[in-house]
Amino acid sequence: MTKFNIAANHSNIQEMASKLGLGADAYARALQLAGLEPKRADWLRYIDRFLVTTGALLIVAGVAAFVAWNWADLGHMVKFALVEAGVAGSALLAWRLGIDSLGGRAALFSSAFLVGVLFALFGQVYQTGADPYGLFVAWAVLIFPLAAIGRQAALWILLQTLLILALIMYWTQVVDPPGGWWQLAQLLGPLAWLSSTLTDSTLASLVFALNAVALIAWEYAVNRKVAWVQGRTYPRVIGFGAFSNLLIPTVVFIIGASFGEAARLGVISPVLYVTVSVAALYYYRFHRPDLLMLTMLVFGAILVFTTLIGRHMPMDTGSILVLAILLIGQVAGAAYWLRNVSRRWEAQS
């Protein structure tokens, strides 16, 4: 009698149900027997996490909105007292609940976030004229001890975001301020203003380096079996940021070459993109299996390849149809390869 040593998971059970023609009840029963059906305790835990996280975000937003809405009616000391009470109260609540509990983690993150609200309030009240990047640097420095003590991915993601914003603002305000019509983008808001970095390969490479150092350090800690870094939220978020810092300028470089802008954009991003993509594909395929990271890398390659092909094709109806067929074929091939990789990992587990 032939024995099969195949791991039971949702994918395998769904494929089995499809081939055997099982109904919905039989499929649900198979999931239950395999221990893959979420239990009542699992649903309650997920709901608890969602509600606690949402509540913490709403409280932080409520403090900032209350101060902003009543700006003219509140004295300076009252404004500072409200925000500082939020910082201290959240930190005290985190200590009381325990920084490893769900409520304690949410409270500690709220305290760290309210530090930034306090800095923004200080800048609005006293109009110091300081450069905005200084705010983010000071904010990052002050919450670093909380991130080190808290040992949670959310705080480290916040810290990394602050460092990235500080670097981008320092570069665009001090080192190489954008000229021309990009100066008008500042009037449209920070997101439109920060989008000017897409055409600066040097800045994009520096932001990538900052993300890459953080990602390598985290993966090194994972390999060293540090318990609190074993989650995959931080490396996936930071990895997406690092990869985007190379992918977007590379696509802009390819498109810009059609308009004679390649020299201004520079080739550093495309070179780094190819090198990093190959290294990351090898690492997350063989050393640290991560299907989400592989998916991001593969579909990034599809975007670059399709853009490169489209640049050398005439812009007519026939070319658009060919590009659409090419894109569909690439997506289908990528999905087939990723599915096979996932099955190999499941068989080896």
Secondary structure, 3 states (H helix, E strand, C coil): CCCCCCCCCHHHHHHHHHHHCCCHHHHHHHHHHCCCCCCHHHHHHHHHHHHHHHHHHHHHHHHHHHHHHCCCCCCHHHHHHHHHHHHHHHHHHHHHHCCCCHHHHHHHHHHHHHHHHHHHHHHHHHCCCCCHHHHHHHHHHHHHHHHHHHCCHHHHHHHHHHHHHHHHHHHHHHHCCCCCCHHHHHHHCHHHHHHHHHHCHHHHHHHHHHHHHHHHHHHHHHHCCCHHHCCCHHHHHHHHHHHHHHHHHHHHHHHHHCCCCHHHHCCHHHHHHHHHHHHHHHHHHHHCCCHHHHHHHHHHHHHHHHHHHHHCCCCCHHHHHHHHHHHHHHHHHHHHHHHHHHHHHHHHC
